[in-house]
Amino acid sequence: MCVLSLPGSLLWMWRRRRKKKPQSGSAQSRLNSSCVTSAPLFCSRPLTGSTEIASHSTSCLCASLRLHSANAIPPHTLTQLARRWLAEDTPNFDPAGVCVGSREVEARLLCKTPNSILAGRPFFTAVFTEVGCTVDWTYQEGADIGPDAVTVTAVVRGPARCLLLGERPALNCLARASGIATRCSQLQAAAAAGGWHGEVAGTRKTTPGFRLVEKYAMLVGGVAMHRQDLSGMVMLKDNHVWASGSISEAVKAARSVCGFSSKIEVECCSAEQGREAAAAGADIVMLDNFKPQVKEASTSCLIFTAYVPHKHTPLSPLQELHAAARSLKTEFPTVLIESSGGIDPENLSLYLSPHVDIISLGCVTQGCPVVDFSLKVQKPE
């Protein structure tokens, strides 16, 4: 269940995925076919209800309403973002615009990173709409672009100087969003392959001023966004606890302000702190920087065995993730357990546990490689 994505009831409605719509023929044949001009921003085909996480398809917020990720972005927000990015890149004159003039040109958007997930179409299109250009897509949002070394993913048309004004801001958005969506899809596939049914989530470790794009990319890639900002959900970290005196006091003070409408999460570094947080009324207990135990091989279920240190070395909190999660779930079955800290694509499988509801990873955005896109103006025939 997704508890950390959009505000209100949408928090619980995301997590529906549909199988990828097959693409027939080569990229060139798709480019020359009617799908270039008629492909919708998101596929309107009824959802199948499939929960196959590994499918590189569009992530949906609510299957019954066919509410797609892009619909969560207000149109005026897209316009404001596009104008801000364009103003940042061209605050004054554009001398290069004199060289190319305003003749109508066509440019092809090329993806040069095979097996990437396409994300960021709304932002890319908004930038070019703002400068008077049109964009026709050959791939749907959330689609796997495929194994080809170079793939035509869209065609942009408009006045030459205007097209070149929008080129860099639009490519930056698309490259960053697609990179995040690709990593998110890989993480979800890894979690599903391990038989885990919890939520992989991002964090608030986003690029300043670019959070909406990066959070949106998480949705497209199939990962929960976690809280949007400090106002969206209360998270009491170690500094909050130390400043307030205790976990119980911190939770009490936070609840007096946020009331019943906001969740409270507490970052804990030991099982004892987790119990204190849950007893104080926390909705989510984060087990931060807990190390996983050794996982035994099993093809049917997840089996974890306790890490066994030297006989003279007592178990530390960093060695008790699964034991702590199991204990907390037994005592507080309605409290959500989140694991975070030091988790990456390589060790994710070690943190999968039936007692852990959420696994959050900063690497969803930090250090995430971008997808290589370029825009090539076609020479007139």
KOLRO-660936 format. One record per residue (C-alpha): residue in three letters; x, y, z. Coordinates in steps of 0.05 Angstrom, whole numbers, plus 5000, padded with zeros to 4 digits. Last residue first. Layout:
KOLRO-660936
[ala,[X,Y,Z]];
...
end
This chain:
KOLRO-660936
[glu,[5307,5366,4025]];
[pro,[5315,5411,4085]];
[lys,[5365,5385,4137]];
[gln,[5332,5354,4198]];
[val,[5345,5387,4265]];
[lys,[5373,5337,4315]];
[leu,[5350,5336,4388]];
[ser,[5390,5293,4436]];
[phe,[5373,5247,4493]];
[asp,[5419,5208,4539]];
[val,[5383,5181,4600]];
[val,[5409,5208,4665]];
[pro,[5448,5169,4718]];
[cys,[5422,5172,4790]];
[gly,[5474,5198,4838]];
[gln,[5421,5223,4886]];
[thr,[5350,5214,4859]];
[val,[5329,5142,4872]];
[cys,[5395,5136,4909]];
[gly,[5362,5165,4970]];
[leu,[5326,5099,4981]];
[ser,[5264,5085,5021]];
[ile,[5239,5015,5038]];
[ile,[5168,5012,5063]];
[asp,[5125,4958,5096]];
[val,[5178,4917,5131]];
[his,[5151,4856,5169]];
[pro,[5148,4811,5107]];
[ser,[5222,4827,5096]];
[leu,[5263,4853,5039]];
[tyr,[5325,4887,5065]];
[leu,[5376,4838,5036]];
[ser,[5345,4846,4967]];
[leu,[5363,4920,4966]];
[asn,[5438,4906,4971]];
[glu,[5460,4923,4900]];
[pro,[5405,4973,4883]];
[asp,[5423,5015,4944]];
[ile,[5405,5017,5018]];
[gly,[5452,5053,5066]];
[gly,[5396,5085,5106]];
[ser,[5322,5067,5106]];
[ser,[5273,5014,5130]];
[glu,[5201,5034,5143]];
[ile,[5153,4999,5189]];
[leu,[5079,5018,5189]];
[val,[5043,5015,5255]];
[thr,[4977,4976,5254]];
[pro,[5008,4911,5282]];
[phe,[5040,4944,5343]];
[glu,[5068,4888,5387]];
[thr,[5078,4836,5332]];
[lys,[5097,4889,5281]];
[leu,[5149,4918,5328]];
[ser,[5181,4850,5342]];
[arg,[5183,4830,5269]];
[ala,[5214,4896,5249]];
[ala,[5266,4891,5304]];
[ala,[5285,4820,5285]];
[his,[5288,4839,5212]];
[leu,[5333,4900,5223]];
[glu,[5376,4873,5280]];
[gln,[5450,4881,5264]];
[leu,[5455,4957,5267]];
[pro,[5419,4956,5334]];
[ser,[5477,4918,5363]];
[leu,[5480,4843,5380]];
[pro,[5530,4830,5435]];
[thr,[5602,4813,5417]];
[his,[5635,4757,5459]];
[lys,[5607,4701,5415]];
[his,[5632,4736,5352]];
[pro,[5574,4759,5311]];
[val,[5513,4719,5288]];
[tyr,[5467,4757,5241]];
[ala,[5398,4730,5252]];
[thr,[5367,4688,5199]];
[phe,[5318,4712,5147]];
[ile,[5272,4671,5103]];
[leu,[5232,4702,5047]];
[cys,[5188,4653,5011]];
[ser,[5183,4601,4956]];
[thr,[5251,4599,4922]];
[ser,[5293,4602,4985]];
[ala,[5366,4616,4998]];
[glu,[5378,4642,5068]];
[lys,[5383,4717,5080]];
[val,[5437,4741,5126]];
[gln,[5412,4795,5173]];
[pro,[5399,4865,5150]];
[lys,[5436,4926,5178]];
[phe,[5395,4980,5211]];
[asn,[5414,5049,5186]];
[asp,[5346,5079,5204]];
[leu,[5288,5037,5226]];
[met,[5232,5085,5209]];
[val,[5170,5078,5251]];
[ile,[5105,5101,5219]];
[asp,[5039,5122,5250]];
[ala,[5071,5148,5314]];
[gly,[5024,5147,5374]];
[ala,[5070,5150,5434]];
[ala,[5070,5074,5439]];
[ala,[5096,5069,5368]];
[ala,[5152,5119,5382]];
[glu,[5172,5086,5447]];
[arg,[5172,5018,5414]];
[gly,[5215,5043,5357]];
[gln,[5263,5075,5406]];
[glu,[5272,5007,5439]];
[ala,[5283,4974,5371]];
[ser,[5341,5020,5360]];
[cys,[5362,5078,5314]];
[cys,[5293,5107,5305]];
[glu,[5266,5160,5256]];
[val,[5195,5177,5275]];
[glu,[5137,5184,5226]];
[ile,[5074,5224,5240]];
[lys,[5015,5222,5194]];
[ser,[4972,5283,5181]];
[ser,[4897,5294,5186]];
[phe,[4887,5275,5259]];
[gly,[4920,5337,5289]];
[cys,[4980,5370,5257]];
[val,[4995,5418,5314]];
[ser,[4981,5378,5378]];
[arg,[5006,5316,5342]];
[ala,[5075,5347,5333]];
[ala,[5081,5364,5407]];
[lys,[5060,5295,5430]];
[val,[5107,5261,5380]];
[ala,[5166,5303,5404]];
[glu,[5150,5292,5477]];
[ser,[5146,5217,5468]];
[ile,[5210,5215,5427]];
[ser,[5248,5252,5481]];
[gly,[5282,5318,5498]];
[ser,[5254,5365,5445]];
[ala,[5320,5383,5413]];
[trp,[5347,5312,5416]];
[val,[5283,5284,5385]];
[his,[5281,5336,5330]];
[asn,[5354,5324,5315]];
[asp,[5343,5249,5311]];
[lys,[5288,5256,5259]];
[leu,[5214,5269,5270]];
[met,[5179,5263,5203]];
[val,[5112,5299,5199]];
[met,[5076,5293,5132]];
[gly,[5059,5341,5076]];
[ser,[5083,5406,5107]];
[leu,[5157,5386,5108]];
[asp,[5155,5369,5034]];
[gln,[5129,5319,4983]];
[arg,[5127,5259,5030]];
[his,[5146,5192,5000]];
[met,[5143,5190,4924]];
[ala,[5124,5117,4919]];
[val,[5160,5080,4862]];
[gly,[5130,5056,4797]];
[gly,[5176,5090,4747]];
[val,[5122,5140,4727]];
[leu,[5110,5157,4799]];
[met,[5184,5167,4813]];
[ala,[5189,5212,4752]];
[tyr,[5135,5256,4782]];
[lys,[5176,5264,4845]];
[glu,[5236,5285,4803]];
[val,[5197,5335,4761]];
[leu,[5163,5365,4823]];
[arg,[5228,5368,4861]];
[phe,[5266,5410,4810]];
[gly,[5275,5475,4848]];
[pro,[5327,5446,4894]];
[thr,[5348,5377,4868]];
[thr,[5317,5322,4910]];
[lys,[5334,5287,4974]];
[arg,[5262,5286,4999]];
[thr,[5261,5210,4992]];
[gly,[5241,5156,4944]];
[ala,[5199,5096,4961]];
[val,[5196,5021,4949]];
[glu,[5130,4998,4978]];
[gly,[5115,4929,5007]];
[his,[5096,4864,4974]];
[trp,[5163,4827,4972]];
[gly,[5171,4764,4931]];
[gly,[5244,4777,4916]];
[ala,[5230,4787,4842]];
[ala,[5179,4841,4861]];
[ala,[5233,4879,4899]];
[ala,[5281,4874,4841]];
[ala,[5228,4897,4791]];
[gln,[5211,4956,4835]];
[leu,[5284,4976,4839]];
[gln,[5292,4970,4763]];
[ser,[5230,5012,4750]];
[cys,[5255,5065,4799]];
[arg,[5322,5067,4764]];
[thr,[5289,5078,4696]];
[ala,[5241,5130,4724]];
[ile,[5299,5169,4754]];
[gly,[5337,5169,4688]];
[ser,[5275,5187,4649]];
[ala,[5261,5247,4693]];
[arg,[5332,5273,4688]];
[ala,[5339,5264,4613]];
[leu,[5269,5292,4598]];
[cys,[5277,5353,4641]];
[asn,[5346,5370,4615]];
[leu,[5323,5358,4543]];
[ala,[5267,5409,4551]];
[pro,[5312,5462,4581]];
[arg,[5364,5451,4527]];
[glu,[5320,5451,4465]];
[gly,[5270,5506,4481]];
[leu,[5308,5564,4451]];
[leu,[5330,5520,4393]];
[leu,[5258,5507,4373]];
[cys,[5243,5581,4378]];
[arg,[5301,5600,4333]];
[ala,[5282,5548,4281]];
[pro,[5207,5563,4280]];
[gly,[5167,5500,4295]];
[arg,[5166,5424,4294]];
[val,[5188,5372,4345]];
[val,[5187,5298,4329]];
[ala,[5189,5245,4383]];
[thr,[5221,5181,4408]];
[val,[5269,5164,4351]];
[thr,[5313,5108,4379]];
[val,[5389,5102,4377]];
[ala,[5426,5041,4404]];
[asp,[5363,4999,4399]];
[pro,[5344,4958,4461]];
[gly,[5275,4987,4476]];
[ile,[5243,5053,4495]];
[asp,[5208,5020,4553]];
[ala,[5144,5061,4559]];
[gly,[5127,5104,4620]];
[glu,[5098,5160,4578]];
[gln,[5078,5134,4510]];
[tyr,[5126,5129,4452]];
[thr,[5124,5159,4382]];
[trp,[5110,5229,4406]];
[asp,[5090,5290,4366]];
[val,[5114,5357,4394]];
[thr,[5092,5426,4370]];
[cys,[5129,5491,4375]];
[gly,[5107,5561,4395]];
[val,[5158,5577,4449]];
[glu,[5112,5559,4507]];
[thr,[5089,5496,4472]];
[phe,[5162,5474,4469]];
[val,[5171,5480,4544]];
[ala,[5104,5448,4560]];
[thr,[5119,5388,4515]];
[phe,[5183,5371,4551]];
[phe,[5150,5381,4618]];
[pro,[5090,5336,4602]];
[arg,[5135,5283,4569]];
[gly,[5178,5275,4630]];
[ala,[5188,5200,4632]];
[leu,[5210,5148,4581]];
[ile,[5239,5085,4613]];
[ser,[5306,5065,4586]];
[asn,[5325,4999,4553]];
[pro,[5378,5030,4509]];
[thr,[5408,5099,4524]];
[lys,[5414,5139,4459]];
[cys,[5345,5168,4456]];
[leu,[5336,5213,4395]];
[leu,[5286,5270,4389]];
[arg,[5278,5289,4317]];
[ala,[5277,5361,4294]];
[glu,[5234,5394,4241]];
[val,[5242,5465,4216]];
[glu,[5198,5525,4199]];
[arg,[5237,5588,4183]];
[ser,[5244,5637,4240]];
[gly,[5317,5658,4236]];
[val,[5376,5612,4242]];
[cys,[5434,5659,4251]];
[val,[5395,5715,4285]];
[gly,[5373,5665,4339]];
[ala,[5446,5656,4358]];
[pro,[5445,5727,4388]];
[asp,[5392,5707,4439]];
[phe,[5382,5771,4479]];
[asn,[5364,5773,4553]];
[pro,[5348,5721,4607]];
[thr,[5354,5662,4559]];
[asp,[5368,5599,4599]];
[glu,[5337,5621,4664]];
[ala,[5278,5653,4628]];
[leu,[5265,5587,4591]];
[trp,[5266,5548,4656]];
[arg,[5219,5597,4690]];
[arg,[5171,5598,4632]];
[ala,[5168,5522,4630]];
[leu,[5157,5518,4705]];
[gln,[5100,5569,4704]];
[thr,[5066,5534,4645]];
[leu,[5070,5466,4678]];
[thr,[5043,5494,4742]];
[his,[4985,5527,4704]];
[pro,[4967,5459,4676]];
[pro,[4961,5428,4745]];
[ile,[5004,5364,4751]];
[ala,[4965,5305,4779]];
[asn,[4937,5291,4710]];
[ala,[5008,5272,4688]];
[ser,[5006,5211,4733]];
[his,[4945,5180,4703]];
[leu,[4873,5176,4728]];
[arg,[4838,5119,4693]];
[leu,[4781,5130,4742]];
[ser,[4777,5057,4761]];
[ala,[4852,5047,4754]];
[cys,[4872,5102,4803]];
[leu,[4941,5132,4806]];
[cys,[4968,5097,4744]];
[ser,[5039,5079,4726]];
[thr,[5051,5075,4651]];
[ser,[5086,5012,4631]];
[his,[5154,4979,4638]];
[ser,[5126,4914,4668]];
[ala,[5170,4890,4725]];
[ile,[5118,4908,4777]];
[glu,[5067,4859,4750]];
[thr,[5004,4882,4786]];
[ser,[4958,4872,4727]];
[gly,[4891,4906,4732]];
[thr,[4882,4904,4657]];
[leu,[4873,4979,4650]];
[pro,[4828,5004,4595]];
[arg,[4866,5033,4535]];
[ser,[4873,5109,4543]];
[cys,[4948,5108,4533]];
[phe,[4980,5170,4562]];
[leu,[5002,5233,4525]];
[pro,[4962,5208,4467]];
[ala,[4995,5181,4403]];
[ser,[4957,5212,4344]];
[thr,[5011,5250,4307]];
[val,[5067,5199,4308]];
[cys,[5017,5141,4311]];
[ser,[4996,5158,4239]];
[ser,[5056,5122,4212]];
[asn,[5123,5149,4188]];
[leu,[5154,5152,4257]];
[arg,[5126,5084,4274]];
[ser,[5160,5056,4212]];
[gln,[5225,5089,4232]];
[ala,[5222,5061,4303]];
[ser,[5213,4992,4274]];
[gly,[5149,4953,4272]];
[ser,[5097,4941,4325]];
[gln,[5099,4971,4394]];
[pro,[5064,4929,4446]];
[lys,[5025,4964,4500]];
[lys,[5063,4952,4565]];
[lys,[5023,4917,4619]];
[arg,[4985,4960,4668]];
[arg,[5005,4985,4736]];
[arg,[4962,5003,4796]];
[arg,[5001,5026,4857]];
[trp,[4967,5092,4871]];
[met,[4901,5098,4906]];
[trp,[4924,5103,4978]];
[leu,[4960,5169,4976]];
[leu,[4907,5194,4928]];
[ser,[4860,5198,4988]];
[gly,[4895,5259,5016]];
[pro,[4962,5284,4991]];
[leu,[5002,5246,4940]];
[ser,[5056,5194,4955]];
[leu,[5073,5167,5023]];
[val,[5022,5117,5041]];
[cys,[5024,5069,4983]];
[met,[5000,5000,5000]];
end
